[in-house]
Amino acid sequence: MSTDFEDNQDEHNQSKEKEIDWLEYATTEEDQALRPLEGKDYIALFIASLQTIFLPLIILIIVLIAFNFWLQIMAGQI
């Protein structure tokens, strides 16, 4: 059972699809040519690499030092 609203909605969707120019969204290899990076791009990549590689190591070192300090307190050495 179909209602007038559903028919109008289907017609609206079909007309909207006809309006979209899908060639805008198609990319070719020529459109994706490599561009040289700017200075700010290198800085962003450097910061991102520090966050993903060295930050977990620094956090691990801090946790191990804190754990060592806690163990020394528990053992009565400090």
Buried (B, 14 or more C-beta within 10 A) or exposed (E): EEEEEEEEEEEEEEEEEEEEEEEEEEEEEEEEEEEEEEEEEEEEEEEEEEEEEEEEEEEEEEEEEEEEEEEEEEEEEE
